[in-house]
Amino acid sequence: MSVTEQSSAPRDGDRTSGAPWWRQAVVYQIYPRSFADANADGVGDLPGITSRADYLESLHIDAVWLSPFYPSELADGGYDVANYRDIDPRLGTLDDFDDMVEALHSRSIKVVVDIVPNHTSDQHAWFQEALTAGRGSTARDRYIFREGQGPDGSRPPTDWESMFGGPAWTQVTDGQWYLHTFAREQPDLNWAHREVRDDFLNTLRFWSDRGVDGFRVDVAHALTKDLSEPLPSRAELETLPFDGNHPLVDRDDVHEVYAEWRQVFDSYDPPRTAVAEAWVHKARVPLYASPEGLGQAFNFDLLQADFDASQFERVVRENLELAEASGSSSTWVLSNHDVTRHATRYGLPHPPREADGEPSVKHGLEWIRSGGTNPELDWMGGERRARAATLFMLGLPGSSYLYQGEELGLHEVAALPTAARQDPAFFRSAGADLGRDGCRVPLPWSNSAEEAFGFGGGGSHLPQPAWFTRYAVTTEEEDPDSTLCLYRRALELRRSLQTSEDLEWISTGDPEVLHYRRPNGWEVITNFGAEPYPLEGVNVAIASTGMEEEVLPSEATVWLMPGSA
């Protein structure tokens, strides 16, 4: 095998050189309402997370990222925040939060929390004040209110649509309209208002003072807007370039906001971290990941890739280049709370793709609509490919983000009754989009269906399927070949091997097989094809599936130790 080329990210990420912890961290995402329920009310909570601190430690993760836990009417799974400096009473108290942070920190696990700055809940005190204060008030100026069209203002200011379907404007009782990029219960904030900016700086300090180590910034690209008259139509918006001057998204002036945030982060020792959820053109990602801004940005490309060698290689090459351009490290994600779980995605036919390679439909949408019956899911094949993809991803330089339950090999839950669904996308689309509930079903801790598979004694807020039995933690802990045991072994080994941010591609002569080497001699080989791939003189550290000596099975990944191959 010969070296074809070398791709390098910045070299200050060596674990032994005192580089920031987040550059190569493994971060485990917790959706609090579906992780563990300590008070048996059917909803996961902060004491439930604390009760599972030993489990989290056993995974050998570096940090947990908590999806929103703030007071909320749950119009959008907690992303409609009514108070940014408190805890939803259904999830616990501030004291419970402090106890959780202490339990995790005592196990050397950092804590990252979601911050939702684009919009508040319509139940937020500011928005309630805006409703009563009326036109021209300072209270209304914290949000984006406009007069309607027509002689009586009865038509919305524009024909824009929200991300969840339907109009992006909602009218209040005195006739004005407010903008909401997402659900009507999520009014957009006006980030040109100094009070809005100052209040979020106070929120960042509030949680940092309580021991929070970092922040995941929701829709980081959408805060600042230019709504100068005349407002463009939806058709006109679609013709405008995303060059930093678009009226609604990815504006250059959003980075003025994050420069102020960076000052707050850097006032702590160690500095607090942040990662941007920024759905922007690749060339603009480094702006969010720069050291003067948030410092890191999510790379979602693997979420949209098929289990395909050429797609995986392209994603890695492009994103390591972006990391180098920003001075940050890349992030790698295979599943999260917004997408179909990757074990299921890889068990379904590849989705149709546009000319630019992007999926033309949401992956798994037809399967979810059918209740999980059409097309037929290749359960075992999906899990096999997911294990292979995970080992490939965990070997890459940068930070790896895991989503709760993927360490069990969980599949998406498709067969959910209409009455149980919670995602606003389902209701706003009249059921055409079944939404994200299937990846948010509470975890199975026990292989007994009693007490909601160990989730808690009061049932679960989303129903769990009977097949959860074979994916429960207690089931998998007894099987050394289980996905859970694979994750534990791989993450423990990764911690000792992930000592730099360099990667060297090795030619395999087979377009279905990818092979890369890290500077310490650690090698990763993934066979995406249907035929086995021969290996010579290897020293196997871990494999995603059972393998015969010197043969890598189809749809499998192997880690080789220094001195092999």
C-alpha positions as CSV (number, residue, x, y, z in Angstrom):
1,M,0.0,0.0,0.0
2,S,1.3,3.4,-0.9
3,V,0.7,6.9,0.5
4,T,-1.3,9.1,-1.9
5,E,-1.5,12.4,-0.1
6,Q,-1.6,13.9,3.4
7,S,-4.3,16.1,4.9
8,S,-3.6,18.0,8.1
9,A,-5.6,20.1,10.4
10,P,-3.9,22.5,12.8
11,R,-1.4,20.7,15.0
12,D,-2.2,22.3,18.4
13,G,-4.7,19.6,19.1
14,D,-2.2,17.2,20.7
15,R,-3.8,15.8,23.9
16,T,-0.4,16.0,25.6
17,S,0.3,19.6,24.7
18,G,-2.4,21.3,26.7
19,A,-4.7,22.0,23.7
20,P,-8.3,22.8,24.5
21,W,-10.3,19.7,25.5
22,W,-13.0,20.2,22.9
23,R,-10.8,19.9,19.8
24,Q,-10.8,16.1,19.9
25,A,-13.6,15.4,22.4
26,V,-16.3,12.7,22.3
27,V,-19.5,14.5,23.1
28,Y,-22.7,12.5,24.0
29,Q,-26.0,14.3,23.2
30,I,-28.7,13.8,25.8
31,Y,-32.3,14.7,25.0
32,P,-33.3,15.1,28.6
33,R,-37.0,14.2,28.3
34,S,-36.1,10.9,26.9
35,F,-33.0,9.8,28.7
36,A,-34.0,8.7,32.3
37,D,-37.0,9.5,34.4
38,A,-36.3,9.7,38.2
39,N,-39.8,10.7,39.5
40,A,-41.9,8.3,37.4
41,D,-44.0,10.9,35.6
42,G,-43.2,9.6,32.1
43,V,-40.8,12.4,31.3
44,G,-37.0,12.3,31.7
45,D,-35.4,14.7,34.0
46,L,-32.2,16.1,35.4
47,P,-32.1,13.7,38.5
48,G,-32.5,10.9,35.9
49,I,-29.3,12.0,34.2
50,T,-27.5,12.2,37.5
51,S,-28.7,8.7,38.3
52,R,-27.0,7.4,35.1
53,A,-23.7,9.2,35.7
54,D,-21.8,5.9,36.1
55,Y,-23.2,4.7,32.8
56,L,-22.0,7.8,31.1
57,E,-18.6,7.4,32.6
58,S,-18.5,3.8,31.4
59,L,-18.8,5.1,27.8
60,H,-15.5,6.9,28.1
61,I,-17.0,10.2,26.7
62,D,-15.5,13.6,27.3
63,A,-18.7,15.7,27.6
64,V,-22.4,15.6,27.5
65,W,-24.5,18.0,25.5
66,L,-28.0,18.7,26.9
67,S,-30.8,19.6,24.6
68,P,-33.0,22.3,26.1
69,F,-34.2,21.8,29.7
70,Y,-35.6,25.3,30.2
71,P,-39.3,26.2,31.1
72,S,-41.2,25.5,27.9
73,E,-44.7,24.7,26.6
74,L,-43.0,22.1,24.3
75,A,-44.3,23.6,21.1
76,D,-41.0,22.4,19.6
77,G,-39.5,19.9,22.0
78,G,-38.2,22.5,24.4
79,Y,-36.7,24.8,21.7
80,D,-39.5,27.3,22.6
81,V,-37.8,28.8,25.7
82,A,-39.9,30.7,28.3
83,N,-37.0,31.5,30.7
84,Y,-33.4,31.1,29.7
85,R,-32.1,31.1,33.3
86,D,-34.3,28.5,34.9
87,I,-35.2,24.8,34.7
88,D,-38.5,23.4,33.5
89,P,-40.2,22.2,36.7
90,R,-41.1,18.9,35.0
91,L,-37.3,18.3,34.6
92,G,-36.1,19.5,38.0
93,T,-34.7,22.5,39.7
94,L,-31.5,24.6,39.6
95,D,-30.3,22.6,42.6
96,D,-30.9,19.4,40.5
97,F,-28.9,21.0,37.7
98,D,-26.0,21.8,40.1
99,D,-26.1,18.2,41.4
100,M,-25.9,16.9,37.9
101,V,-23.0,19.1,37.0
102,E,-21.1,18.0,40.1
103,A,-21.8,14.3,39.4
104,L,-20.5,14.6,35.8
105,H,-17.5,16.8,36.7
106,S,-16.5,14.4,39.4
107,R,-16.2,11.8,36.6
108,S,-14.2,14.1,34.3
109,I,-17.2,14.7,32.0
110,K,-17.7,18.2,30.8
111,V,-21.2,19.8,30.4
112,V,-22.4,21.6,27.2
113,V,-25.9,23.1,27.1
114,D,-28.1,24.2,24.3
115,I,-28.7,27.9,23.9
116,V,-31.6,29.1,21.6
117,P,-31.0,32.7,20.6
118,N,-33.0,33.2,17.5
119,H,-36.4,33.1,19.2
120,T,-38.1,32.8,22.5
121,S,-41.4,31.1,23.5
122,D,-44.5,33.1,23.1
123,Q,-44.8,32.5,26.9
124,H,-41.6,34.4,27.6
125,A,-42.2,37.4,29.9
126,W,-40.8,39.7,27.1
127,F,-43.3,38.5,24.5
128,Q,-46.2,38.7,26.9
129,E,-45.1,42.3,27.7
130,A,-44.9,43.0,24.0
131,L,-48.5,41.8,23.5
132,T,-49.9,44.3,26.1
133,A,-47.5,47.2,25.4
134,G,-48.7,47.8,21.9
135,R,-47.4,49.5,18.8
136,G,-44.1,51.4,19.0
137,S,-43.2,50.1,22.4
138,T,-39.7,49.1,23.5
139,A,-41.2,45.7,24.4
140,R,-42.3,45.1,20.9
141,D,-39.0,46.3,19.5
142,R,-37.3,43.3,21.2
143,Y,-39.1,41.2,18.6
144,I,-39.9,41.7,14.9
145,F,-43.4,43.3,14.6
146,R,-44.7,44.7,11.3
147,E,-48.0,46.1,10.0
148,G,-49.9,43.9,7.6
149,Q,-50.7,44.4,4.0
150,G,-54.0,45.7,2.6
151,P,-56.1,48.6,3.6
152,D,-57.0,47.0,6.9
153,G,-53.6,45.3,7.4
154,S,-55.3,41.9,7.4
155,R,-52.8,40.2,5.2
156,P,-49.3,39.3,6.5
157,P,-46.4,41.6,5.7
158,T,-44.9,39.0,3.2
159,D,-45.7,35.6,1.9
160,W,-42.8,33.9,3.7
161,E,-43.2,30.4,5.0
162,S,-42.0,29.1,8.4
163,M,-39.6,26.1,8.6
164,F,-42.5,24.0,10.0
165,G,-44.9,25.0,7.2
166,G,-47.6,27.7,7.0
167,P,-47.1,31.4,7.2
168,A,-44.0,32.9,8.9
169,W,-46.1,35.7,10.4
170,T,-48.9,35.6,13.0
171,Q,-51.3,38.4,13.7
172,V,-51.9,39.7,17.3
173,T,-55.2,41.2,18.6
174,D,-54.3,44.8,17.8
175,G,-53.6,43.9,14.1
176,Q,-49.8,43.8,14.0
177,W,-47.9,40.8,12.9
178,Y,-44.8,39.1,14.3
179,L,-42.2,37.1,12.5
180,H,-41.5,33.5,13.5
181,T,-39.0,31.5,11.4
182,F,-40.2,28.3,13.1
183,A,-43.5,27.6,15.0
184,R,-45.9,30.5,15.8
185,E,-45.1,29.8,19.4
186,Q,-41.4,30.8,18.7
187,P,-41.4,34.6,17.9
188,D,-38.0,35.7,16.5
189,L,-36.0,38.2,18.5
190,N,-34.7,41.5,17.1
191,W,-30.9,41.2,17.5
192,A,-30.5,44.9,16.5
193,H,-31.9,45.7,20.0
194,R,-29.1,46.2,22.5
195,E,-31.2,44.8,25.4
196,V,-31.5,41.5,23.6
197,R,-27.8,41.3,23.1
198,D,-27.1,42.2,26.7
199,D,-29.6,39.7,28.1
200,F,-28.0,36.8,26.3
201,L,-24.6,37.9,27.6
202,N,-26.1,37.6,31.1
203,T,-27.5,34.2,30.2
204,L,-24.1,32.9,29.1
205,R,-22.6,34.2,32.3
206,F,-25.4,32.6,34.4
207,W,-24.7,29.1,33.2
208,S,-21.0,29.5,33.0
209,D,-21.0,30.6,36.6
210,R,-22.9,27.3,37.4
211,G,-20.1,25.3,35.9
212,V,-21.2,24.8,32.3
213,D,-18.2,24.2,30.1
214,G,-19.7,25.1,26.7
215,F,-22.7,26.0,24.6
216,R,-24.3,24.5,21.5
217,V,-25.8,27.4,19.6
218,D,-29.1,26.7,17.9
219,V,-29.6,28.0,14.4
220,A,-26.5,30.2,14.8
221,H,-26.8,31.5,11.3
222,A,-30.2,33.1,11.6
223,L,-30.1,35.7,14.4
224,T,-29.5,39.0,12.7
225,K,-31.8,40.2,9.9
226,D,-32.3,43.2,7.7
227,L,-36.0,43.9,7.4
228,S,-35.7,47.3,5.7
229,E,-38.7,48.2,3.6
230,P,-39.8,47.1,1.0
231,L,-39.6,43.5,2.2
232,P,-38.9,41.0,-0.5
233,S,-41.3,38.3,-1.5
234,R,-40.6,34.6,-1.1
235,A,-39.8,34.3,-4.7
236,E,-37.4,37.3,-4.5
237,L,-35.7,35.8,-1.4
238,E,-35.0,32.6,-3.4
239,T,-33.0,34.6,-6.0
240,L,-30.7,36.4,-3.5
241,P,-27.2,35.1,-2.9
242,F,-26.0,33.8,0.5
243,D,-23.0,36.2,0.5
244,G,-23.3,37.7,3.9
245,N,-25.9,40.2,2.9
246,H,-29.0,38.0,2.7
247,P,-31.9,39.7,4.6
248,L,-32.6,36.6,6.8
249,V,-29.8,34.2,7.1
250,D,-26.0,33.9,7.4
251,R,-25.4,37.7,7.6
252,D,-22.0,39.0,8.2
253,D,-23.2,41.1,11.1
254,V,-24.1,38.0,13.1
255,H,-20.4,37.7,13.8
256,E,-20.5,40.9,15.7
257,V,-22.8,39.1,18.1
258,Y,-20.4,36.2,18.5
259,A,-17.4,38.4,19.0
260,E,-19.1,39.7,22.1
261,W,-19.9,36.2,23.2
262,R,-16.3,35.3,22.7
263,Q,-15.3,38.0,25.2
264,V,-17.6,36.4,27.8
265,F,-16.2,32.9,27.0
266,D,-12.6,34.0,27.3
267,S,-13.3,35.8,30.6
268,Y,-13.4,32.3,32.3
269,D,-10.5,30.0,33.1
270,P,-10.6,27.7,31.3
271,P,-12.5,29.6,28.5
272,R,-16.0,28.4,27.8
273,T,-16.5,26.7,24.4
274,A,-19.2,27.0,21.8
275,V,-20.2,25.1,18.7
276,A,-22.5,26.6,16.0
277,E,-25.4,24.9,14.4
278,A,-25.0,26.8,11.2
279,W,-26.6,25.5,8.0
280,V,-24.6,27.7,5.6
281,H,-22.5,27.3,2.5
282,K,-19.2,25.5,3.2
283,A,-17.1,28.5,2.3
284,R,-18.7,30.4,5.2
285,V,-18.5,27.8,7.9
286,P,-15.0,29.0,9.0
287,L,-16.5,32.4,10.0
288,Y,-18.5,30.6,12.7
289,A,-15.7,28.3,13.8
290,S,-13.1,31.1,14.0
291,P,-11.2,31.7,17.3
292,E,-12.7,35.2,17.4
293,G,-16.2,33.8,17.2
294,L,-17.9,30.6,18.5
295,G,-14.8,28.5,17.9
296,Q,-16.3,25.5,16.3
297,A,-19.1,24.7,13.9
298,F,-21.1,21.5,13.3
299,N,-20.3,19.5,10.1
300,F,-23.6,17.7,9.2
301,D,-22.4,16.2,5.9
302,L,-22.2,12.6,7.2
303,L,-25.9,12.9,8.2
304,Q,-26.7,13.3,4.5
305,A,-24.3,10.8,3.1
306,D,-25.1,7.3,2.1
307,F,-23.0,4.4,3.3
308,D,-20.7,4.9,0.4
309,A,-16.9,5.2,0.1
310,S,-16.8,8.1,-2.3
311,Q,-19.2,10.2,-0.3
312,F,-17.5,9.5,3.0
313,E,-14.1,10.3,1.5
314,R,-15.3,13.6,0.0
315,V,-16.9,14.6,3.2
316,V,-13.8,14.0,5.2
317,R,-11.5,15.8,2.8
318,E,-13.7,18.9,2.5
319,N,-14.3,19.2,6.2
320,L,-10.6,18.8,7.2
321,E,-9.9,21.6,4.7
322,L,-12.5,23.8,6.4
323,A,-11.1,23.0,9.8
324,E,-7.7,24.1,8.7
325,A,-9.1,27.3,7.2
326,S,-10.8,28.2,10.5
327,G,-8.1,27.1,12.8
328,S,-10.6,25.0,14.6
329,S,-11.2,21.2,14.5
330,S,-13.9,19.5,12.6
331,T,-17.0,17.8,14.1
332,W,-18.4,14.5,13.0
333,V,-22.0,13.5,13.5
334,L,-24.0,10.4,12.4
335,S,-27.2,10.8,14.4
336,N,-28.9,13.5,16.4
337,H,-32.3,14.5,17.7
338,D,-33.4,16.0,14.3
339,V,-32.7,13.1,11.9
340,T,-33.5,9.4,11.3
341,R,-31.1,7.3,13.3
342,H,-28.2,6.1,11.2
343,A,-28.7,2.4,11.8
344,T,-32.1,2.8,10.1
345,R,-30.8,5.1,7.3
346,Y,-28.2,2.5,6.4
347,G,-30.8,-0.2,6.3
348,L,-33.0,1.5,3.7
349,P,-32.4,2.1,0.0
350,H,-30.3,5.1,-0.8
351,P,-32.6,8.2,-1.3
352,P,-32.8,9.9,-4.7
353,R,-30.3,12.7,-5.2
354,E,-30.2,15.9,-7.0
355,A,-27.6,16.8,-9.6
356,D,-25.4,18.4,-6.9
357,G,-25.5,15.2,-4.9
358,E,-27.9,16.4,-2.2
359,P,-30.7,14.1,-1.1
360,S,-33.9,15.1,-2.9
361,V,-36.1,13.8,-0.1
362,K,-35.7,13.3,3.6
363,H,-34.0,10.0,4.2
364,G,-36.4,7.4,5.5
365,L,-39.5,9.6,5.0
366,E,-41.4,7.0,3.0
367,W,-40.5,4.2,5.4
368,I,-41.6,6.3,8.4
369,R,-44.9,7.2,6.7
370,S,-45.6,3.5,6.2
371,G,-45.1,2.8,9.9
372,G,-41.9,1.0,9.1
373,T,-43.2,-1.5,6.6
374,N,-42.3,0.0,3.2
375,P,-39.7,-0.3,1.9
376,E,-38.5,-3.3,4.0
377,L,-35.9,-2.4,6.5
378,D,-32.7,-4.4,6.5
379,W,-32.4,-4.4,10.2
380,M,-29.1,-6.4,10.6
381,G,-27.5,-4.8,7.5
382,G,-28.3,-1.3,8.9
383,E,-26.8,-2.1,12.2
384,R,-23.7,-3.7,10.6
385,R,-23.1,-0.6,8.4
386,A,-23.8,1.7,11.4
387,R,-21.1,0.0,13.4
388,A,-18.7,0.3,10.5
389,A,-19.5,3.9,9.9
390,T,-19.1,4.7,13.6
391,L,-15.6,3.2,13.9
392,F,-14.6,5.1,10.7
393,M,-15.9,8.3,12.2
394,L,-14.3,7.8,15.6
395,G,-10.9,7.5,14.0
396,L,-11.1,10.9,12.4
397,P,-9.3,13.9,13.7
398,G,-11.6,16.3,15.5
399,S,-14.5,15.9,17.9
400,S,-17.2,13.2,17.6
401,Y,-20.8,13.8,18.6
402,L,-22.9,10.8,19.6
403,Y,-26.6,10.8,20.1
404,Q,-28.2,8.9,23.0
405,G,-29.1,5.4,22.1
406,E,-26.8,5.0,19.1
407,E,-24.4,3.2,21.4
408,L,-27.2,0.5,21.6
409,G,-27.6,0.3,17.9
410,L,-31.1,1.7,18.2
411,H,-33.3,2.0,15.1
412,E,-35.8,4.7,14.4
413,V,-39.3,4.1,15.9
414,A,-41.7,4.5,13.0
415,A,-44.9,3.0,14.3
416,L,-46.1,5.8,16.6
417,P,-49.8,6.5,17.0
418,T,-51.0,9.9,15.8
419,A,-52.2,10.8,19.3
420,A,-48.7,10.3,20.7
421,R,-46.9,12.5,18.3
422,Q,-45.3,15.8,19.5
423,D,-43.3,17.3,16.7
424,P,-44.8,20.5,15.3
425,A,-43.7,19.6,11.8
426,F,-46.3,16.8,12.0
427,F,-49.1,19.1,12.9
428,R,-48.1,22.0,10.6
429,S,-47.9,19.7,7.6
430,A,-51.2,18.0,8.3
431,G,-49.3,14.7,8.8
432,A,-47.3,14.9,5.5
433,D,-44.1,15.2,7.5
434,L,-44.1,12.8,10.5
435,G,-41.4,14.8,12.1
436,R,-38.6,13.8,14.5
437,D,-40.4,11.9,17.3
438,G,-39.1,8.5,16.1
439,C,-35.5,9.3,17.2
440,R,-36.7,10.9,20.5
441,V,-38.4,7.8,22.0
442,P,-37.1,7.2,25.6
443,L,-34.2,4.8,26.0
444,P,-34.5,1.2,27.0
445,W,-32.4,0.6,30.1
446,S,-33.9,-2.8,31.1
447,N,-35.0,-5.7,28.9
448,S,-38.3,-5.9,30.8
449,A,-41.2,-3.9,29.5
450,E,-42.1,-3.0,33.0
451,E,-41.4,0.5,34.2
452,A,-41.0,1.6,30.5
453,F,-37.9,-0.7,29.9
454,G,-36.3,0.9,33.0
455,F,-36.8,4.5,31.8
456,G,-39.1,5.1,34.7
457,G,-42.1,3.8,36.6
458,G,-44.6,6.1,35.1
459,G,-44.6,5.0,31.4
460,S,-42.9,7.1,28.7
461,H,-44.1,10.3,27.0
462,L,-43.5,8.6,23.6
463,P,-44.4,4.9,23.4
464,Q,-41.6,2.4,23.2
465,P,-41.9,-0.6,20.9
466,A,-41.6,-4.3,22.1
467,W,-38.4,-4.8,20.1
468,F,-36.6,-2.5,22.5
469,T,-36.1,-5.6,24.6
470,R,-33.2,-6.8,22.5
471,Y,-31.5,-3.3,22.5
472,A,-31.8,-2.6,26.2
473,V,-28.7,-1.7,28.2
474,T,-29.1,-4.8,30.5
475,T,-29.3,-7.1,27.4
476,E,-26.3,-5.6,25.6
477,E,-24.1,-5.5,28.7
478,E,-24.3,-9.4,28.8
479,D,-23.2,-9.7,25.2
480,P,-19.5,-8.9,24.5
481,D,-20.3,-8.6,20.8
482,S,-23.1,-6.0,21.4
483,T,-23.0,-2.5,19.9
484,L,-22.8,-1.1,23.5
485,C,-19.7,-3.1,24.2
486,L,-18.2,-2.1,20.9
487,Y,-18.7,1.6,21.7
488,R,-17.2,1.2,25.1
489,R,-14.1,-0.5,23.8
490,A,-13.7,1.9,20.9
491,L,-14.1,5.0,22.9
492,E,-11.7,3.8,25.6
493,L,-9.1,3.0,22.9
494,R,-9.7,6.3,21.1
495,R,-8.9,8.2,24.2
496,S,-5.3,6.9,24.2
497,L,-4.9,7.0,20.4
498,Q,-6.3,10.4,19.5
499,T,-3.2,12.4,20.1
500,S,-3.0,14.7,17.1
501,E,-5.1,16.2,14.3
502,D,-3.3,14.8,11.2
503,L,-4.6,12.3,8.8
504,E,-2.8,10.5,5.9
505,W,-4.8,8.8,3.2
506,I,-3.5,5.4,2.0
507,S,-4.3,4.0,-1.5
508,T,-6.1,0.7,-1.4
509,G,-6.6,0.1,-5.1
510,D,-10.2,-0.6,-4.4
511,P,-12.8,2.3,-4.7
512,E,-15.0,0.6,-2.1
513,V,-12.3,0.6,0.6
514,L,-11.0,3.6,2.5
515,H,-7.8,3.5,4.5
516,Y,-6.2,6.3,6.5
517,R,-3.4,6.5,9.0
518,R,-2.9,8.8,12.0
519,P,0.6,10.1,12.9
520,N,1.1,7.6,15.8
521,G,0.7,4.7,13.4
522,W,-3.0,4.1,14.2
523,E,-4.7,3.0,11.0
524,V,-8.4,2.7,10.1
525,I,-9.7,0.7,7.1
526,T,-13.4,0.6,6.1
527,N,-14.8,-1.8,3.5
528,F,-17.9,-0.2,2.1
529,G,-18.2,-2.9,-0.6
530,A,-19.9,-6.3,-0.8
531,E,-16.7,-8.3,-1.2
532,P,-14.1,-9.1,1.5
533,Y,-10.9,-7.1,1.4
534,P,-7.5,-8.9,2.1
535,L,-5.2,-7.6,4.8
536,E,-1.5,-8.5,5.3
537,G,0.4,-8.8,8.5
538,V,-2.0,-6.8,10.5
539,N,-2.3,-6.2,14.3
540,V,-6.0,-5.7,14.8
541,A,-7.0,-3.5,17.8
542,I,-10.8,-3.6,17.2
543,A,-13.2,-4.4,14.5
544,S,-16.8,-3.5,13.9
545,T,-17.7,-7.1,13.3
546,G,-16.1,-10.6,13.6
547,M,-13.4,-11.2,11.1
548,E,-11.1,-14.0,10.0
549,E,-7.4,-13.4,10.1
550,E,-6.2,-11.0,7.4
551,V,-9.6,-10.6,5.8
552,L,-11.8,-7.5,6.3
553,P,-15.4,-8.6,5.7
554,S,-17.8,-6.5,3.6
555,E,-19.3,-3.4,5.3
556,A,-16.9,-3.5,8.2
557,T,-14.2,-1.3,9.8
558,V,-11.0,-2.3,11.5
559,W,-8.5,-0.3,13.6
560,L,-4.9,-1.4,13.3
561,M,-2.2,-0.7,15.9
562,P,1.2,0.8,15.0
563,G,3.5,-1.6,13.3
564,S,0.8,-3.4,11.3
565,A,0.1,-3.4,7.6
